[in-house]
Amino acid sequence: MIDSGRDPGWVESQVQPGVGLVNPEEDFVAVPPTTDDQDRIGHGTACADLILRMAPEVEVFPIRVFNQRLETSVPLLNASLQWAVENRMHIVNLSLGTLLENSLKPLYRACEVARRKGLILVSAVNRSTGWSYPAVFENAIGVQIGDFADDFDYRYEPEGAFECIAKGDGPVRWLEGIYKEVSGSSFAAPRITAIVALFLQRHPGASLEEVRQLLAKYSRLAVGGSQFAVREK
């Protein structure tokens, strides 16, 4: 989970000790991994809560790239993807994105390295523009917020600029154990990440294309598809 870290008061064993890659003195500068995975703003804690609410058997490893605000840099994102590759993560949740054209090539290269190593990247789409990197890359699964009542419900549209539309609102765990009402693609992406995690529990080692086939199969738009299928034991 590449985000703002985790609430240090969260004691559930599924949230593993993570790493901090952001320089405490300069938000856009990457540093060698430290043990400082403490969430200062709540965003990462909320994303972890959504993932574990839907896929309670997975392990979440926070990779902190945000400091006191929801802003980071491409070098930090690239360093976080490299850490995920080196530490053999299976899925990477990126509830973030950039519109900067000069970020396209370096960020795409980092995402492609991750894909070739077998990582499934799930990235939120910028809500105001309807696109952002890496959500629109073909080596990532882009997610936009939609109007759904059920956490497990979503639509899959492979021909669009982004593929998945999922629920992105509702109460989530924030800092100090409080719950907060949120709305945005940042909170739709973790729901798709959780669904992908459930797919991988049943199909270990599934490739990005195989995961896409499963997303299409169980989408609300699929003939005979069911949003409940991903929850069956």
C-alpha angles and dihedrals in degrees: 000000000000103000143089097318130247138300105265089218092062105107101176109126093225090072101075126201106276138189139257119222101171121100108242089218098045120031097205098049122093121222131188111281115286131183091249102114093145114141112230098180109030100240097109092044089055093050092049090050091054093049094049093043089062102029104029096171097061126096119234120209112194117217107191116215098148123075120180095337139034095262130107140152138251092248088056092048091048091049090050092050090049090052090050091052094046092048094048100242116177103208130020121205113206109184089179142067145178136229095198111123093207089061093060101087101040093043093046090052091052091048091048092052088051092049092050089052090055101258118144110219119205115188134182119236119232102259098212098048100031092230141057141153129298093014093070095047114108089228091063135056109240119211131197129185118260140174108270133142097205125065090221096050121099144143125238118209109175094181095058130091086256125027110214134052114191143161110288105172140072139075119325136176112267132178122319092017096291122135124230135191111241139176130190148086088275086073096041092059095061090054090057089044089056092049090050089050090054090050091052091050087061096035108033113198095018112165125233090261092050090050089051090053090053092048089052092047095054099036118121087243094056117104106251091001122145131202088212096058094084090060098054116113 
